[in-house]
Amino acid sequence: MTATIYHNPRCSKSRQALALLEEKGINAEIRLYLNDPLTAPELKSLLDQLKIPAHDILRAKESEYKEAGLSKEATEAQIIAAIINTPKLLERPIVVTDKGARIGRPTEAILDVL
């Protein structure tokens, strides 16, 4: 199985998800999205795979969320632009496999796509 994890090594949930992948014998491609931000097409594709509203991939408790003028009423285009400008706003971890994509909160949520 191939997998990609959108990973922040400073995040405990992200580290837990990576450890779970390794425990399952899955050698995932690790995308350090803070250093290698996603493009608008990549974010749109990720939203399609997650099958969730765009707002659900945001870290709404970050100060940058308010600074970007975001709210639950923000459009997908506004959310994508905000994440491109401030990658820290992207919820983490996100795991993508051939079976789909899941946000790893809780970590066990990624089991659905393994």
ZAVOVEX-250182 format. One record per residue (C-alpha): residue number from 1; x, y, z. Coordinates in pm, 1 decimal. Layout:
N
<site resi="NUM" c1="X" c2="Y" c3="Z"/>
...
This chain:
114
<site resi="1" c1="0.0" c2="0.0" c3="0.0"/>
<site resi="2" c1="116.9" c2="348.8" c3="-75.6"/>
<site resi="3" c1="38.1" c2="635.8" c3="157.1"/>
<site resi="4" c1="115.8" c2="1002.9" c3="193.8"/>
<site resi="5" c1="109.2" c2="1179.8" c3="527.6"/>
<site resi="6" c1="87.5" c2="1556.6" c3="550.2"/>
<site resi="7" c1="308.9" c2="1583.8" c3="852.3"/>
<site resi="8" c1="432.6" c2="1832.6" c3="1109.0"/>
<site resi="9" c1="700.0" c2="1663.8" c3="1322.0"/>
<site resi="10" c1="635.1" c2="1909.0" c3="1607.8"/>
<site resi="11" c1="273.5" c2="1788.2" c3="1640.1"/>
<site resi="12" c1="211.6" c2="1491.5" c3="1871.3"/>
<site resi="13" c1="-92.6" c2="1372.0" c3="1672.2"/>
<site resi="14" c1="111.1" c2="1384.9" c3="1353.7"/>
<site resi="15" c1="390.7" c2="1183.2" c3="1514.0"/>
<site resi="16" c1="134.0" c2="931.9" c3="1643.6"/>
<site resi="17" c1="-13.2" c2="889.7" c3="1295.6"/>
<site resi="18" c1="330.4" c2="835.7" c3="1143.9"/>
<site resi="19" c1="409.0" c2="578.3" c3="1414.2"/>
<site resi="20" c1="81.7" c2="398.4" c3="1339.6"/>
<site resi="21" c1="168.7" c2="382.3" c3="970.2"/>
<site resi="22" c1="511.0" c2="242.3" c3="1054.2"/>
<site resi="23" c1="354.8" c2="-8.9" c3="1296.2"/>
<site resi="24" c1="130.6" c2="-128.7" c3="1011.1"/>
<site resi="25" c1="437.0" c2="-169.9" c3="787.1"/>
<site resi="26" c1="340.3" c2="118.8" c3="560.3"/>
<site resi="27" c1="632.9" c2="317.5" c3="429.0"/>
<site resi="28" c1="456.6" c2="648.4" c3="374.5"/>
<site resi="29" c1="572.1" c2="942.8" c3="170.7"/>
<site resi="30" c1="611.7" c2="1221.6" c3="424.2"/>
<site resi="31" c1="508.2" c2="1566.2" c3="306.2"/>
<site resi="32" c1="638.7" c2="1833.2" c3="540.4"/>
<site resi="33" c1="370.7" c2="2078.2" c3="433.0"/>
<site resi="34" c1="509.9" c2="2366.1" c3="639.6"/>
<site resi="35" c1="832.6" c2="2350.7" c3="435.7"/>
<site resi="36" c1="667.0" c2="2236.0" c3="112.6"/>
<site resi="37" c1="324.5" c2="2406.4" c3="106.7"/>
<site resi="38" c1="41.6" c2="2261.5" c3="-95.7"/>
<site resi="39" c1="-75.4" c2="2431.3" c3="-412.8"/>
<site resi="40" c1="-435.4" c2="2528.1" c3="-480.4"/>
<site resi="41" c1="-490.4" c2="2222.1" c3="-707.6"/>
<site resi="42" c1="-339.0" c2="1993.7" c3="-442.3"/>
<site resi="43" c1="-565.3" c2="2139.1" c3="-173.5"/>
<site resi="44" c1="-872.7" c2="2100.8" c3="-396.3"/>
<site resi="45" c1="-777.7" c2="1739.9" c3="-464.7"/>
<site resi="46" c1="-725.3" c2="1677.4" c3="-94.3"/>
<site resi="47" c1="-1069.6" c2="1820.2" c3="-14.4"/>
<site resi="48" c1="-1224.0" c2="1595.5" c3="-280.9"/>
<site resi="49" c1="-1053.9" c2="1291.5" c3="-128.5"/>
<site resi="50" c1="-1150.0" c2="1384.9" c3="227.6"/>
<site resi="51" c1="-1513.2" c2="1449.8" c3="127.7"/>
<site resi="52" c1="-1553.6" c2="1715.1" c3="395.9"/>
<site resi="53" c1="-1635.5" c2="2085.7" c3="388.4"/>
<site resi="54" c1="-1328.7" c2="2304.4" c3="329.9"/>
<site resi="55" c1="-1361.5" c2="2466.3" c3="672.1"/>
<site resi="56" c1="-1300.4" c2="2126.2" c3="835.4"/>
<site resi="57" c1="-935.8" c2="2122.7" c3="723.8"/>
<site resi="58" c1="-862.7" c2="2444.2" c3="911.8"/>
<site resi="59" c1="-702.7" c2="2484.4" c3="1252.0"/>
<site resi="60" c1="-961.2" c2="2736.2" c3="1370.7"/>
<site resi="61" c1="-796.5" c2="2787.7" c3="1709.7"/>
<site resi="62" c1="-479.3" c2="2934.0" c3="1560.4"/>
<site resi="63" c1="-444.3" c2="3312.0" c3="1586.7"/>
<site resi="64" c1="-376.9" c2="3320.1" c3="1212.0"/>
<site resi="65" c1="-732.6" c2="3197.1" c3="1154.5"/>
<site resi="66" c1="-879.3" c2="3522.0" c3="1288.3"/>
<site resi="67" c1="-601.6" c2="3727.8" c3="1132.2"/>
<site resi="68" c1="-697.5" c2="3583.8" c3="791.5"/>
<site resi="69" c1="-1058.7" c2="3690.6" c3="850.9"/>
<site resi="70" c1="-1183.0" c2="3331.7" c3="830.5"/>
<site resi="71" c1="-1512.8" c2="3200.2" c3="965.7"/>
<site resi="72" c1="-1745.3" c2="2906.6" c3="908.6"/>
<site resi="73" c1="-1894.8" c2="3110.5" c3="624.4"/>
<site resi="74" c1="-1560.9" c2="3138.4" c3="438.4"/>
<site resi="75" c1="-1567.6" c2="3007.0" c3="84.5"/>
<site resi="76" c1="-1351.9" c2="2719.1" c3="-32.9"/>
<site resi="77" c1="-1147.8" c2="2966.9" c3="-238.7"/>
<site resi="78" c1="-1087.0" c2="3185.8" c3="68.7"/>
<site resi="79" c1="-984.5" c2="2884.7" c3="274.7"/>
<site resi="80" c1="-748.1" c2="2753.8" c3="7.8"/>
<site resi="81" c1="-590.2" c2="3099.2" c3="-29.7"/>
<site resi="82" c1="-546.8" c2="3124.2" c3="348.4"/>
<site resi="83" c1="-377.8" c2="2782.3" c3="369.1"/>
<site resi="84" c1="-147.2" c2="2868.7" c3="79.5"/>
<site resi="85" c1="-48.7" c2="3192.2" c3="254.1"/>
<site resi="86" c1="-30.3" c2="3032.7" c3="600.8"/>
<site resi="87" c1="30.5" c2="2655.0" c3="579.1"/>
<site resi="88" c1="8.8" c2="2635.2" c3="960.2"/>
<site resi="89" c1="-370.8" c2="2663.4" c3="918.9"/>
<site resi="90" c1="-393.2" c2="2316.5" c3="761.7"/>
<site resi="91" c1="-524.6" c2="2056.4" c3="1005.5"/>
<site resi="92" c1="-284.0" c2="1773.5" c3="1068.0"/>
<site resi="93" c1="-206.5" c2="1501.5" c3="1018.4"/>
<site resi="94" c1="-378.7" c2="1402.4" c3="696.7"/>
<site resi="95" c1="-317.3" c2="1056.3" c3="553.5"/>
<site resi="96" c1="-399.7" c2="969.4" c3="192.4"/>
<site resi="97" c1="-402.4" c2="616.1" c3="48.7"/>
<site resi="98" c1="-567.2" c2="442.1" c3="-244.7"/>
<site resi="99" c1="-866.5" c2="388.2" c3="-15.2"/>
<site resi="100" c1="-919.4" c2="758.2" c3="56.6"/>
<site resi="101" c1="-804.1" c2="1029.3" c3="293.2"/>
<site resi="102" c1="-857.7" c2="1101.1" c3="662.2"/>
<site resi="103" c1="-757.1" c2="1361.8" c3="913.7"/>
<site resi="104" c1="-581.2" c2="1181.9" c3="1198.4"/>
<site resi="105" c1="-780.9" c2="1335.8" c3="1482.8"/>
<site resi="106" c1="-816.1" c2="1104.7" c3="1659.4"/>
<site resi="107" c1="-519.8" c2="909.7" c3="1528.3"/>
<site resi="108" c1="-732.2" c2="595.6" c3="1488.3"/>
<site resi="109" c1="-938.6" c2="771.4" c3="1219.3"/>
<site resi="110" c1="-667.5" c2="689.6" c3="966.7"/>
<site resi="111" c1="-732.4" c2="316.8" c3="1013.6"/>
<site resi="112" c1="-1034.3" c2="357.9" c3="780.4"/>
<site resi="113" c1="-801.6" c2="414.7" c3="484.5"/>
<site resi="114" c1="-529.9" c2="161.7" c3="567.2"/>
